[in-house]
Amino acid sequence: NSTDGPNWRSNGGWLTGDPCVDDWYGVECGREGQHVTELILTLDKLDGAIPSELGQLSALERLELDNNQLIGAIPSELG
């Protein structure tokens, strides 16, 4: 909720269950369905700082957060 999740344009499934099993909006997982590989939340009304916790997504290959109201620097955890 650090980016105002309840007010996103689309937040289906978020924060309930497993993102790879429970079809979270904007999340794509690898073939084995075990790791998040893409996070695409363009134009989704995200507001605030980019969470450093995204750096914990070790298999992340694609991150699209453009056209939102995000502020601050890109966290160093995102490499």
All heavy atoms as a GROMACS GRO file, in nm:
protein
  598
    1ASN      N    1   0.080  -0.121   0.000
    1ASN     CA    2   0.000   0.000   0.000
    1ASN      C    3   0.084   0.127   0.000
    1ASN      O    4   0.031   0.236   0.010
    1ASN     CB    5  -0.096   0.001   0.118
    1ASN     CG    6  -0.210  -0.096   0.100
    1ASN    OD1    7  -0.253  -0.122  -0.012
    1ASN    ND2    8  -0.261  -0.148   0.209
    2SER      N    9   0.216   0.112  -0.011
    2SER     CA   10   0.303   0.229  -0.007
    2SER      C   11   0.285   0.318  -0.129
    2SER      O   12   0.326   0.433  -0.126
    2SER     CB   13   0.448   0.187   0.006
    2SER     OG   14   0.489   0.115  -0.108
    3THR      N   15   0.223   0.271  -0.233
    3THR     CA   16   0.196   0.354  -0.350
    3THR      C   17   0.046   0.377  -0.368
    3THR      O   18  -0.003   0.392  -0.478
    3THR     CB   19   0.256   0.292  -0.478
    3THR    OG1   20   0.206   0.158  -0.492
    3THR    CG2   21   0.407   0.291  -0.474
    4ASP      N   22  -0.027   0.380  -0.256
    4ASP     CA   23  -0.171   0.409  -0.254
    4ASP      C   24  -0.251   0.301  -0.327
    4ASP      O   25  -0.344   0.332  -0.403
    4ASP     CB   26  -0.196   0.548  -0.312
    4ASP     CG   27  -0.332   0.603  -0.275
    4ASP    OD1   28  -0.388   0.562  -0.170
    4ASP    OD2   29  -0.385   0.688  -0.349
    5GLY      N   30  -0.215   0.176  -0.304
    5GLY     CA   31  -0.277   0.062  -0.371
    5GLY      C   32  -0.428   0.060  -0.378
    5GLY      O   33  -0.484   0.027  -0.482
    6PRO      N   34  -0.499   0.098  -0.270
    6PRO     CA   35  -0.645   0.095  -0.277
    6PRO      C   36  -0.703   0.188  -0.384
    6PRO      O   37  -0.815   0.166  -0.429
    6PRO     CB   38  -0.688   0.139  -0.138
    6PRO     CG   39  -0.573   0.103  -0.049
    6PRO     CD   40  -0.451   0.125  -0.134
    7ASN      N   41  -0.626   0.287  -0.426
    7ASN     CA   42  -0.676   0.382  -0.526
    7ASN      C   43  -0.616   0.362  -0.664
    7ASN      O   44  -0.635   0.446  -0.752
    7ASN     CB   45  -0.650   0.526  -0.477
    7ASN     CG   46  -0.735   0.558  -0.357
    7ASN    OD1   47  -0.857   0.538  -0.359
    7ASN    ND2   48  -0.673   0.604  -0.252
    8TRP      N   49  -0.547   0.251  -0.686
    8TRP     CA   50  -0.496   0.221  -0.820
    8TRP      C   51  -0.614   0.204  -0.915
    8TRP      O   52  -0.723   0.162  -0.875
    8TRP     CB   53  -0.417   0.093  -0.822
    8TRP     CG   54  -0.287   0.096  -0.750
    8TRP    CD1   55  -0.230   0.200  -0.684
    8TRP    CD2   56  -0.197  -0.013  -0.735
    8TRP    NE1   57  -0.110   0.162  -0.630
    8TRP    CE2   58  -0.088   0.031  -0.660
    8TRP    CE3   59  -0.200  -0.145  -0.779
    8TRP    CZ2   60   0.020  -0.052  -0.629
    8TRP    CZ3   61  -0.093  -0.227  -0.747
    8TRP    CH2   62   0.016  -0.179  -0.674
    9ARG      N   63  -0.590   0.229  -1.040
    9ARG     CA   64  -0.693   0.208  -1.142
    9ARG      C   65  -0.731   0.060  -1.148
    9ARG      O   66  -0.847   0.023  -1.157
    9ARG     CB   67  -0.643   0.258  -1.277
    9ARG     CG   68  -0.746   0.254  -1.386
    9ARG     CD   69  -0.694   0.320  -1.512
    9ARG     NE   70  -0.570   0.258  -1.555
    9ARG     CZ   71  -0.561   0.174  -1.658
    9ARG    NH1   72  -0.668   0.144  -1.728
    9ARG    NH2   73  -0.447   0.120  -1.692
   10SER      N   74  -0.629  -0.027  -1.142
   10SER     CA   75  -0.653  -0.171  -1.142
   10SER      C   76  -0.564  -0.234  -1.035
   10SER      O   77  -0.443  -0.226  -1.044
   10SER     CB   78  -0.616  -0.231  -1.278
   10SER     OG   79  -0.695  -0.176  -1.381
   11ASN      N   80  -0.626  -0.297  -0.938
   11ASN     CA   81  -0.547  -0.360  -0.831
   11ASN      C   82  -0.597  -0.502  -0.800
   11ASN      O   83  -0.580  -0.551  -0.690
   11ASN     CB   84  -0.547  -0.274  -0.703
   11ASN     CG   85  -0.686  -0.250  -0.648
   11ASN    OD1   86  -0.782  -0.306  -0.695
   11ASN    ND2   87  -0.695  -0.165  -0.548
   12GLY      N   88  -0.657  -0.565  -0.899
   12GLY     CA   89  -0.716  -0.696  -0.881
   12GLY      C   90  -0.620  -0.800  -0.827
   12GLY      O   91  -0.512  -0.820  -0.881
   13GLY      N   92  -0.657  -0.864  -0.719
   13GLY     CA   93  -0.583  -0.973  -0.659
   13GLY      C   94  -0.469  -0.932  -0.568
   13GLY      O   95  -0.417  -1.014  -0.494
   14TRP      N   96  -0.428  -0.807  -0.573
   14TRP     CA   97  -0.309  -0.765  -0.497
   14TRP      C   98  -0.325  -0.787  -0.348
   14TRP      O   99  -0.430  -0.764  -0.291
   14TRP     CB  100  -0.278  -0.617  -0.526
   14TRP     CG  101  -0.197  -0.603  -0.650
   14TRP    CD1  102  -0.245  -0.609  -0.779
   14TRP    CD2  103  -0.057  -0.587  -0.660
   14TRP    NE1  104  -0.142  -0.596  -0.867
   14TRP    CE2  105  -0.026  -0.582  -0.797
   14TRP    CE3  106   0.044  -0.575  -0.566
   14TRP    CZ2  107   0.105  -0.565  -0.842
   14TRP    CZ3  108   0.174  -0.558  -0.612
   14TRP    CH2  109   0.203  -0.553  -0.748
   15LEU      N  110  -0.216  -0.832  -0.289
   15LEU     CA  111  -0.202  -0.853  -0.144
   15LEU      C  112  -0.286  -0.969  -0.092
   15LEU      O  113  -0.310  -0.980   0.027
   15LEU     CB  114  -0.230  -0.726  -0.065
   15LEU     CG  115  -0.144  -0.605  -0.102
   15LEU    CD1  116  -0.183  -0.485  -0.017
   15LEU    CD2  117   0.004  -0.635  -0.089
   16THR      N  118  -0.332  -1.055  -0.182
   16THR     CA  119  -0.404  -1.175  -0.140
   16THR      C  120  -0.341  -1.295  -0.209
   16THR      O  121  -0.327  -1.298  -0.331
   16THR     CB  122  -0.554  -1.169  -0.178
   16THR    OG1  123  -0.566  -1.152  -0.319
   16THR    CG2  124  -0.624  -1.055  -0.108
   17GLY      N  125  -0.299  -1.391  -0.134
   17GLY     CA  126  -0.243  -1.512  -0.191
   17GLY      C  127  -0.109  -1.493  -0.259
   17GLY      O  128  -0.031  -1.406  -0.223
   18ASP      N  129  -0.086  -1.570  -0.362
   18ASP     CA  130   0.040  -1.574  -0.435
   18ASP      C  131   0.024  -1.501  -0.568
   18ASP      O  132  -0.068  -1.532  -0.644
   18ASP     CB  133   0.078  -1.720  -0.458
   18ASP     CG  134   0.210  -1.737  -0.528
   18ASP    OD1  135   0.222  -1.696  -0.645
   18ASP    OD2  136   0.302  -1.793  -0.465
   19PRO      N  137   0.113  -1.407  -0.602
   19PRO     CA  138   0.096  -1.332  -0.727
   19PRO      C  139   0.104  -1.419  -0.851
   19PRO      O  140   0.044  -1.385  -0.954
   19PRO     CB  141   0.212  -1.231  -0.724
   19PRO     CG  142   0.311  -1.287  -0.630
   19PRO     CD  143   0.233  -1.366  -0.529
   20CYS      N  144   0.174  -1.530  -0.844
   20CYS     CA  145   0.188  -1.618  -0.961
   20CYS      C  146   0.073  -1.717  -0.974
   20CYS      O  147   0.049  -1.769  -1.082
   20CYS     CB  148   0.322  -1.693  -0.954
   20CYS     SG  149   0.465  -1.584  -0.971
   21VAL      N  150   0.003  -1.741  -0.867
   21VAL     CA  151  -0.108  -1.837  -0.868
   21VAL      C  152  -0.243  -1.765  -0.876
   21VAL      O  153  -0.334  -1.809  -0.945
   21VAL     CB  154  -0.104  -1.926  -0.741
   21VAL    CG1  155  -0.226  -2.016  -0.734
   21VAL    CG2  156   0.024  -2.007  -0.738
   22ASP      N  157  -0.252  -1.652  -0.809
   22ASP     CA  158  -0.380  -1.584  -0.793
   22ASP      C  159  -0.404  -1.469  -0.890
   22ASP      O  160  -0.491  -1.386  -0.867
   22ASP     CB  161  -0.394  -1.535  -0.649
   22ASP     CG  162  -0.396  -1.652  -0.551
   22ASP    OD1  163  -0.467  -1.750  -0.580
   22ASP    OD2  164  -0.326  -1.645  -0.449
   23ASP      N  165  -0.326  -1.463  -0.999
   23ASP     CA  166  -0.352  -1.371  -1.110
   23ASP      C  167  -0.359  -1.224  -1.067
   23ASP      O  168  -0.459  -1.157  -1.090
   23ASP     CB  169  -0.482  -1.412  -1.182
   23ASP     CG  170  -0.493  -1.350  -1.320
   23ASP    OD1  171  -0.389  -1.322  -1.382
   23ASP    OD2  172  -0.608  -1.328  -1.364
   24TRP      N  173  -0.252  -1.176  -1.006
   24TRP     CA  174  -0.247  -1.035  -0.968
   24TRP      C  175  -0.237  -0.949  -1.093
   24TRP      O  176  -0.161  -0.980  -1.185
   24TRP     CB  177  -0.127  -1.007  -0.880
   24TRP     CG  178  -0.133  -1.063  -0.742
   24TRP    CD1  179  -0.216  -1.158  -0.693
   24TRP    CD2  180  -0.048  -1.026  -0.634
   24TRP    NE1  181  -0.190  -1.184  -0.562
   24TRP    CE2  182  -0.085  -1.104  -0.523
   24TRP    CE3  183   0.058  -0.937  -0.620
   24TRP    CZ2  184  -0.022  -1.092  -0.400
   24TRP    CZ3  185   0.120  -0.927  -0.498
   24TRP    CH2  186   0.080  -1.002  -0.389
   25TYR      N  187  -0.312  -0.841  -1.097
   25TYR     CA  188  -0.309  -0.750  -1.211
   25TYR      C  189  -0.167  -0.696  -1.233
   25TYR      O  190  -0.101  -0.652  -1.139
   25TYR     CB  191  -0.405  -0.632  -1.189
   25TYR     CG  192  -0.392  -0.527  -1.295
   25TYR    CD1  193  -0.455  -0.543  -1.417
   25TYR    CD2  194  -0.313  -0.415  -1.275
   25TYR    CE1  195  -0.441  -0.448  -1.516
   25TYR    CE2  196  -0.297  -0.320  -1.374
   25TYR     CZ  197  -0.362  -0.338  -1.494
   25TYR     OH  198  -0.346  -0.244  -1.594
   26GLY      N  199  -0.119  -0.700  -1.357
   26GLY     CA  200   0.010  -0.642  -1.393
   26GLY      C  201   0.130  -0.728  -1.362
   26GLY      O  202   0.243  -0.687  -1.386
   27VAL      N  203   0.108  -0.848  -1.312
   27VAL     CA  204   0.218  -0.937  -1.273
   27VAL      C  205   0.225  -1.055  -1.370
   27VAL      O  206   0.124  -1.120  -1.397
   27VAL     CB  207   0.199  -0.990  -1.129
   27VAL    CG1  208   0.305  -1.093  -1.094
   27VAL    CG2  209   0.200  -0.875  -1.029
   28GLU      N  210   0.344  -1.080  -1.421
   28GLU     CA  211   0.369  -1.197  -1.504
   28GLU      C  212   0.476  -1.280  -1.435
   28GLU      O  213   0.570  -1.226  -1.376
   28GLU     CB  214   0.416  -1.158  -1.644
   28GLU     CG  215   0.313  -1.084  -1.725
   28GLU     CD  216   0.192  -1.168  -1.761
   28GLU    OE1  217   0.207  -1.291  -1.778
   28GLU    OE2  218   0.082  -1.111  -1.772
   29CYS      N  219   0.463  -1.411  -1.445
   29CYS     CA  220   0.558  -1.501  -1.380
   29CYS      C  221   0.624  -1.590  -1.484
   29CYS      O  222   0.572  -1.610  -1.592
   29CYS     CB  223   0.486  -1.586  -1.275
   29CYS     SG  224   0.419  -1.485  -1.142
   30GLY      N  225   0.739  -1.644  -1.448
   30GLY     CA  226   0.813  -1.733  -1.537
   30GLY      C  227   0.737  -1.860  -1.568
   30GLY      O  228   0.631  -1.887  -1.511
   31ARG      N  229   0.790  -1.939  -1.656
   31ARG     CA  230   0.724  -2.062  -1.702
   31ARG      C  231   0.686  -2.155  -1.589
   31ARG      O  232   0.583  -2.219  -1.592
   31ARG     CB  233   0.815  -2.137  -1.799
   31ARG     CG  234   0.828  -2.070  -1.930
   31ARG     CD  235   0.908  -2.154  -2.023
   31ARG     NE  236   0.967  -2.068  -2.125
   31ARG     CZ  237   1.050  -2.109  -2.215
   31ARG    NH1  238   1.087  -2.235  -2.219
   31ARG    NH2  239   1.098  -2.026  -2.303
   32GLU      N  240   0.771  -2.164  -1.490
   32GLU     CA  241   0.742  -2.252  -1.377
   32GLU      C  242   0.638  -2.192  -1.284
   32GLU      O  243   0.589  -2.259  -1.193
   32GLU     CB  244   0.869  -2.282  -1.298
   32GLU     CG  245   0.977  -2.353  -1.377
   32GLU     CD  246   1.061  -2.255  -1.459
   32GLU    OE1  247   1.077  -2.139  -1.417
   32GLU    OE2  248   1.107  -2.294  -1.567
   33GLY      N  249   0.605  -2.065  -1.303
   33GLY     CA  250   0.506  -1.999  -1.219
   33GLY      C  251   0.549  -1.978  -1.076
   33GLY      O  252   0.467  -1.967  -0.986
   34GLN      N  253   0.680  -1.970  -1.054
   34GLN     CA  254   0.730  -1.957  -0.919
   34GLN      C  255   0.789  -1.820  -0.888
   34GLN      O  256   0.802  -1.784  -0.772
   34GLN     CB  257   0.836  -2.063  -0.892
   34GLN     CG  258   0.782  -2.202  -0.900
   34GLN     CD  259   0.892  -2.305  -0.881
   34GLN    OE1  260   1.007  -2.273  -0.861
   34GLN    NE2  261   0.855  -2.432  -0.887
   35HIS      N  262   0.828  -1.744  -0.993
   35HIS     CA  263   0.896  -1.617  -0.971
   35HIS      C  264   0.835  -1.508  -1.058
   35HIS      O  265   0.807  -1.531  -1.176
   35HIS     CB  266   1.045  -1.628  -1.003
   35HIS     CG  267   1.115  -1.734  -0.922
   35HIS    ND1  268   1.144  -1.715  -0.790
   35HIS    CD2  269   1.159  -1.856  -0.955
   35HIS    CE1  270   1.205  -1.823  -0.744
   35HIS    NE2  271   1.214  -1.911  -0.841
   36VAL      N  272   0.818  -1.391  -1.001
   36VAL     CA  273   0.770  -1.276  -1.076
   36VAL      C  274   0.880  -1.232  -1.171
   36VAL      O  275   0.993  -1.206  -1.130
   36VAL     CB  276   0.731  -1.160  -0.981
   36VAL    CG1  277   0.696  -1.036  -1.061
   36VAL    CG2  278   0.616  -1.201  -0.892
   37THR      N  279   0.848  -1.225  -1.301
   37THR     CA  280   0.945  -1.184  -1.402
   37THR      C  281   0.911  -1.048  -1.462
   37THR      O  282   0.998  -0.981  -1.516
   37THR     CB  283   0.956  -1.287  -1.515
   37THR    OG1  284   0.826  -1.308  -1.572
   37THR    CG2  285   1.011  -1.419  -1.463
   38GLU      N  286   0.784  -1.008  -1.455
   38GLU     CA  287   0.742  -0.880  -1.509
   38GLU      C  288   0.642  -0.813  -1.416
   38GLU      O  289   0.554  -0.879  -1.360
   38GLU     CB  290   0.676  -0.897  -1.646
   38GLU     CG  291   0.766  -0.954  -1.752
   38GLU     CD  292   0.700  -0.961  -1.888
   38GLU    OE1  293   0.590  -0.904  -1.907
   38GLU    OE2  294   0.758  -1.025  -1.977
   39LEU      N  295   0.658  -0.682  -1.404
   39LEU     CA  296   0.565  -0.601  -1.326
   39LEU      C  297   0.531  -0.480  -1.412
   39LEU      O  298   0.616  -0.394  -1.437
   39LEU     CB  299   0.629  -0.559  -1.194
   39LEU     CG  300   0.541  -0.488  -1.094
   39LEU    CD1  301   0.419  -0.571  -1.057
   39LEU    CD2  302   0.621  -0.456  -0.969
   40ILE      N  303   0.409  -0.479  -1.465
   40ILE     CA  304   0.369  -0.376  -1.560
   40ILE      C  305   0.247  -0.303  -1.504
   40ILE      O  306   0.135  -0.354  -1.506
   40ILE     CB  307   0.339  -0.438  -1.698
   40ILE    CG1  308   0.462  -0.515  -1.747
   40ILE    CG2  309   0.298  -0.330  -1.797
   40ILE    CD1  310   0.439  -0.600  -1.867
   41LEU      N  311   0.272  -0.184  -1.452
   41LEU     CA  312   0.166  -0.106  -1.389
   41LEU      C  313   0.162   0.036  -1.448
   41LEU      O  314   0.145   0.135  -1.377
   41LEU     CB  315   0.189  -0.100  -1.237
   41LEU     CG  316   0.185  -0.237  -1.168
   41LEU    CD1  317   0.228  -0.226  -1.023
   41LEU    CD2  318   0.047  -0.299  -1.178
   42THR      N  319   0.175   0.045  -1.579
   42THR     CA  320   0.169   0.172  -1.649
   42THR      C  321   0.030   0.233  -1.636
   42THR      O  322  -0.070   0.161  -1.645
   42THR     CB  323   0.204   0.150  -1.798
   42THR    OG1  324   0.333   0.092  -1.806
   42THR    CG2  325   0.200   0.278  -1.877
   43LEU      N  326   0.023   0.365  -1.616
   43LEU     CA  327  -0.105   0.437  -1.610
   43LEU      C  328  -0.200   0.378  -1.507
   43LEU      O  329  -0.319   0.363  -1.532
   43LEU     CB  330  -0.173   0.440  -1.746
   43LEU     CG  331  -0.114   0.533  -1.850
   43LEU    CD1  332  -0.170   0.503  -1.988
   43LEU    CD2  333  -0.141   0.679  -1.813
   44ASP      N  334  -0.151   0.343  -1.390
   44ASP     CA  335  -0.236   0.275  -1.292
   44ASP      C  336  -0.262   0.357  -1.165
   44ASP      O  337  -0.309   0.304  -1.066
   44ASP     CB  338  -0.174   0.139  -1.256
   44ASP     CG  339  -0.277   0.039  -1.209
   44ASP    OD1  340  -0.394   0.049  -1.252
   44ASP    OD2  341  -0.242  -0.047  -1.129
   45LYS      N  342  -0.226   0.484  -1.169
   45LYS     CA  343  -0.250   0.577  -1.056
   45LYS      C  344  -0.167   0.543  -0.933
   45LYS      O  345  -0.211   0.566  -0.820
   45LYS     CB  346  -0.399   0.585  -1.021
   45LYS     CG  347  -0.486   0.643  -1.129
   45LYS     CD  348  -0.627   0.663  -1.080
   45LYS     CE  349  -0.712   0.728  -1.187
   45LYS     NZ  350  -0.850   0.750  -1.140
   46LEU      N  351  -0.048   0.486  -0.953
   46LEU     CA  352   0.043   0.466  -0.840
   46LEU      C  353   0.088   0.602  -0.791
   46LEU      O  354   0.114   0.692  -0.871
   46LEU     CB  355   0.166   0.384  -0.882
   46LEU     CG  356   0.149   0.232  -0.891
   46LEU    CD1  357   0.056   0.193  -1.002
   46LEU    CD2  358   0.283   0.168  -0.908
   47ASP      N  359   0.096   0.620  -0.661
   47ASP     CA  360   0.128   0.750  -0.602
   47ASP      C  361   0.223   0.731  -0.485
   47ASP      O  362   0.196   0.652  -0.395
   47ASP     CB  363  -0.002   0.814  -0.554
   47ASP     CG  364   0.014   0.958  -0.512
   47ASP    OD1  365   0.121   1.016  -0.534
   47ASP    OD2  366  -0.082   1.013  -0.454
   48GLY      N  367   0.337   0.799  -0.489
   48GLY     CA  368   0.434   0.790  -0.380
   48GLY      C  369   0.569   0.742  -0.430
   48GLY      O  370   0.598   0.748  -0.548
   49ALA      N  371   0.650   0.695  -0.338
   49ALA     CA  372   0.785   0.649  -0.372
   49ALA      C  373   0.782   0.504  -0.421
   49ALA      O  374   0.699   0.424  -0.379
   49ALA     CB  375   0.874   0.660  -0.249
   50ILE      N  376   0.876   0.472  -0.509
   50ILE     CA  377   0.890   0.334  -0.555
   50ILE      C  378   0.941   0.250  -0.438
   50ILE      O  379   1.044   0.283  -0.379
   50ILE     CB  380   0.988   0.325  -0.674
   50ILE    CG1  381   0.936   0.407  -0.792
   50ILE    CG2  382   1.010   0.179  -0.714
   50ILE    CD1  383   1.035   0.420  -0.905
   51PRO      N  384   0.872   0.146  -0.401
   51PRO     CA  385   0.914   0.065  -0.285
   51PRO      C  386   1.047  -0.006  -0.309
   51PRO      O  387   1.065  -0.072  -0.412
   51PRO     CB  388   0.801  -0.036  -0.268
   51PRO     CG  389   0.688   0.013  -0.350
   51PRO     CD  390   0.746   0.098  -0.457
   52SER      N  391   1.137   0.003  -0.213
   52SER     CA  392   1.265  -0.066  -0.224
   52SER      C  393   1.246  -0.217  -0.223
   52SER      O  394   1.331  -0.291  -0.274
   52SER     CB  395   1.358  -0.024  -0.111
   52SER     OG  396   1.303  -0.058   0.014
   53GLU      N  397   1.136  -0.265  -0.171
   53GLU     CA  398   1.107  -0.409  -0.166
   53GLU      C  399   1.101  -0.472  -0.305
   53GLU      O  400   1.115  -0.595  -0.318
   53GLU     CB  401   0.976  -0.436  -0.092
   53GLU     CG  402   0.980  -0.407   0.056
   53GLU     CD  403   0.956  -0.260   0.091
   53GLU    OE1  404   0.937  -0.177   0.000
   53GLU    OE2  405   0.959  -0.228   0.210
   54LEU      N  406   1.082  -0.392  -0.409
   54LEU     CA  407   1.082  -0.448  -0.544
   54LEU      C  408   1.217  -0.513  -0.575
   54LEU      O  409   1.226  -0.602  -0.658
   54LEU     CB  410   1.052  -0.340  -0.648
   54LEU     CG  411   0.909  -0.286  -0.648
   54LEU    CD1  412   0.893  -0.179  -0.755
   54LEU    CD2  413   0.808  -0.397  -0.668
   55GLY      N  414   1.322  -0.470  -0.506
   55GLY     CA  415   1.453  -0.530  -0.523
   55GLY      C  416   1.459  -0.675  -0.479
   55GLY      O  417   1.552  -0.748  -0.515
   56GLN      N  418   1.361  -0.720  -0.403
   56GLN     CA  419   1.355  -0.859  -0.359
   56GLN      C  420   1.304  -0.953  -0.469
   56GLN      O  421   1.308  -1.075  -0.454
   56GLN     CB  422   1.267  -0.871  -0.235
   56GLN     CG  423   1.322  -0.796  -0.117
   56GLN     CD  424   1.225  -0.795   0.001
   56GLN    OE1  425   1.123  -0.862   0.000
   56GLN    NE2  426   1.259  -0.717   0.102
   57LEU      N  427   1.257  -0.895  -0.578
   57LEU     CA  428   1.209  -0.976  -0.690
   57LEU      C  429   1.329  -1.015  -0.775
   57LEU      O  430   1.359  -0.953  -0.877
   57LEU     CB  431   1.105  -0.898  -0.771
   57LEU     CG  432   0.979  -0.857  -0.696
   57LEU    CD1  433   0.891  -0.768  -0.782
   57LEU    CD2  434   0.903  -0.980  -0.648
   58SER      N  435   1.400  -1.119  -0.734
   58SER     CA  436   1.528  -1.155  -0.794
   58SER      C  437   1.519  -1.200  -0.939
   58SER      O  438   1.618  -1.196  -1.012
   58SER     CB  439   1.594  -1.265  -0.711
   58SER     OG  440   1.511  -1.379  -0.704
   59ALA      N  441   1.401  -1.243  -0.985
   59ALA     CA  442   1.386  -1.288  -1.123
   59ALA      C  443   1.324  -1.180  -1.213
   59ALA      O  444   1.296  -1.206  -1.330
   59ALA     CB  445   1.299  -1.414  -1.126
   60LEU      N  446   1.305  -1.060  -1.159
   60LEU     CA  447   1.240  -0.953  -1.235
   60LEU      C  448   1.324  -0.914  -1.357
   60LEU      O  449   1.442  -0.881  -1.344
   60LEU     CB  450   1.218  -0.831  -1.146
   60LEU     CG  451   1.128  -0.722  -1.203
   60LEU    CD1  452   0.984  -0.772  -1.218
   60LEU    CD2  453   1.130  -0.599  -1.112
   61GLU      N  454   1.262  -0.919  -1.474
   61GLU     CA  455   1.329  -0.884  -1.600
   61GLU      C  456   1.272  -0.757  -1.661
   61GLU      O  457   1.339  -0.690  -1.739
   61GLU     CB  458   1.313  -0.999  -1.701
   61GLU     CG  459   1.376  -1.128  -1.656
   61GLU     CD  460   1.344  -1.244  -1.748
   61GLU    OE1  461   1.273  -1.225  -1.850
   61GLU    OE2  462   1.391  -1.356  -1.719
   62ARG      N  463   1.147  -0.725  -1.627
   62ARG     CA  464   1.080  -0.610  -1.688
   62ARG      C  465   1.001  -0.538  -1.582
   62ARG      O  466   0.922  -0.600  -1.509
   62ARG     CB  467   0.988  -0.659  -1.800
   62ARG     CG  468   0.917  -0.552  -1.874
   62ARG     CD  469   0.837  -0.614  -1.987
   62ARG     NE  470   0.759  -0.517  -2.058
   62ARG     CZ  471   0.668  -0.547  -2.148
   62ARG    NH1  472   0.646  -0.673  -2.178
   62ARG    NH2  473   0.600  -0.453  -2.208
   63LEU      N  474   1.021  -0.406  -1.574
   63LEU     CA  475   0.950  -0.323  -1.478
   63LEU      C  476   0.901  -0.198  -1.550
   63LEU      O  477   0.981  -0.121  -1.603
   63LEU     CB  478   1.042  -0.285  -1.362
   63LEU     CG  479   0.986  -0.190  -1.256
   63LEU    CD1  480   0.867  -0.254  -1.184
   63LEU    CD2  481   1.094  -0.152  -1.157
   64GLU      N  482   0.770  -0.180  -1.556
   64GLU     CA  483   0.712  -0.064  -1.622
   64GLU      C  484   0.619   0.007  -1.524
   64GLU      O  485   0.514  -0.046  -1.486
   64GLU     CB  486   0.635  -0.105  -1.747
   64GLU     CG  487   0.724  -0.160  -1.855
   64GLU     CD  488   0.652  -0.186  -1.986
   64GLU    OE1  489   0.541  -0.129  -2.008
   64GLU    OE2  490   0.705  -0.263  -2.067
   65LEU      N  491   0.661   0.125  -1.482
   65LEU     CA  492   0.584   0.205  -1.387
   65LEU      C  493   0.558   0.345  -1.440
   65LEU      O  494   0.526   0.436  -1.363
   65LEU     CB  495   0.661   0.214  -1.254
   65LEU     CG  496   0.695   0.081  -1.186
   65LEU    CD1  497   0.783   0.105  -1.064
   65LEU    CD2  498   0.570   0.006  -1.148
   66ASP      N  499   0.571   0.364  -1.570
   66ASP     CA  500   0.559   0.497  -1.627
   66ASP      C  501   0.416   0.551  -1.623
   66ASP      O  502   0.320   0.476  -1.607
   66ASP     CB  503   0.613   0.500  -1.770
   66ASP     CG  504   0.552   0.394  -1.859
   66ASP    OD1  505   0.562   0.275  -1.824
   66ASP    OD2  506   0.496   0.432  -1.964
   67ASN      N  507   0.407   0.682  -1.633
   67ASN     CA  508   0.279   0.754  -1.634
   67ASN      C  509   0.197   0.731  -1.508
   67ASN      O  510   0.076   0.705  -1.512
   67ASN     CB  511   0.198   0.719  -1.759
   67ASN     CG  512   0.264   0.770  -1.885
   67ASN    OD1  513   0.288   0.891  -1.896
   67ASN    ND2  514   0.296   0.683  -1.976
   68ASN      N  515   0.264   0.739  -1.394
   68ASN     CA  516   0.202   0.734  -1.262
   68ASN      C  517   0.249   0.858  -1.186
   68ASN      O  518   0.315   0.945  -1.243
   68ASN     CB  519   0.243   0.606  -1.189
   68ASN     CG  520   0.173   0.483  -1.243
   68ASN    OD1  521   0.054   0.466  -1.226
   68ASN    ND2  522   0.248   0.396  -1.310
   69GLN      N  523   0.217   0.868  -1.061
   69GLN     CA  524   0.255   0.982  -0.978
   69GLN      C  525   0.363   0.941  -0.879
   69GLN      O  526   0.354   0.969  -0.760
   69GLN     CB  527   0.132   1.038  -0.905
   69GLN     CG  528   0.021   1.085  -0.996
   69GLN     CD  529   0.068   1.198  -1.087
   69GLN    OE1  530   0.134   1.292  -1.042
   69GLN    NE2  531   0.036   1.189  -1.214
   70LEU      N  532   0.466   0.874  -0.929
   70LEU     CA  533   0.574   0.827  -0.842
   70LEU      C  534   0.676   0.939  -0.820
   70LEU      O  535   0.702   1.018  -0.911
   70LEU     CB  536   0.641   0.705  -0.904
   70LEU     CG  537   0.548   0.584  -0.917
   70LEU    CD1  538   0.612   0.475  -1.002
   70LEU    CD2  539   0.511   0.530  -0.780
   71ILE      N  540   0.730   0.944  -0.699
   71ILE     CA  541   0.823   1.050  -0.663
   71ILE      C  542   0.953   0.991  -0.609
   71ILE      O  543   0.957   0.874  -0.570
   71ILE     CB  544   0.763   1.145  -0.558
   71ILE    CG1  545   0.725   1.067  -0.432
   71ILE    CG2  546   0.642   1.219  -0.615
   71ILE    CD1  547   0.684   1.155  -0.316
   72GLY      N  548   1.056   1.071  -0.607
   72GLY     CA  549   1.183   1.029  -0.548
   72GLY      C  550   1.270   0.954  -0.644
   72GLY      O  551   1.238   0.934  -0.762
   73ALA      N  552   1.383   0.908  -0.591
   73ALA     CA  553   1.481   0.836  -0.672
   73ALA      C  554   1.442   0.689  -0.687
   73ALA      O  555   1.364   0.636  -0.609
   73ALA     CB  556   1.618   0.845  -0.604
   74ILE      N  557   1.502   0.627  -0.789
   74ILE     CA  558   1.484   0.483  -0.806
   74ILE      C  559   1.566   0.416  -0.694
   74ILE      O  560   1.685   0.446  -0.679
   74ILE     CB  561   1.532   0.437  -0.944
   74ILE    CG1  562   1.444   0.502  -1.051
   74ILE    CG2  563   1.530   0.285  -0.954
   74ILE    CD1  564   1.493   0.480  -1.193
   75PRO      N  565   1.506   0.329  -0.616
   75PRO     CA  566   1.578   0.265  -0.506
   75PRO      C  567   1.702   0.189  -0.554
   75PRO      O  568   1.697   0.120  -0.658
   75PRO     CB  569   1.475   0.169  -0.445
   75PRO     CG  570   1.344   0.222  -0.488
   75PRO     CD  571   1.366   0.285  -0.622
   76SER      N  572   1.810   0.200  -0.481
   76SER     CA  573   1.934   0.130  -0.518
   76SER      C  574   1.914  -0.021  -0.520
   76SER      O  575   1.985  -0.092  -0.590
   76SER     CB  576   2.046   0.168  -0.420
   76SER     OG  577   2.013   0.130  -0.289
   77GLU      N  578   1.818  -0.073  -0.447
   77GLU     CA  579   1.789  -0.217  -0.443
   77GLU      C  580   1.746  -0.271  -0.580
   77GLU      O  581   1.750  -0.391  -0.604
   77GLU     CB  582   1.680  -0.248  -0.341
   77GLU     CG  583   1.719  -0.225  -0.199
   77GLU     CD  584   1.706  -0.081  -0.151
   77GLU    OE1  585   1.674   0.009  -0.231
   77GLU    OE2  586   1.729  -0.058  -0.031
   78LEU      N  587   1.704  -0.182  -0.670
   78LEU     CA  588   1.662  -0.224  -0.803
   78LEU      C  589   1.780  -0.237  -0.899
   78LEU      O  590   1.762  -0.271  -1.015
   78LEU     CB  591   1.557  -0.129  -0.860
   78LEU     CG  592   1.421  -0.139  -0.792
   78LEU    CD1  593   1.328  -0.032  -0.844
   78LEU    CD2  594   1.361  -0.275  -0.815
   79GLY      N  595   1.900  -0.207  -0.849
   79GLY     CA  596   2.023  -0.229  -0.924
   79GLY      C  597   2.045  -0.133  -1.033
   79GLY      O  598   2.106  -0.144  -1.128
   0.00000   0.00000   0.00000
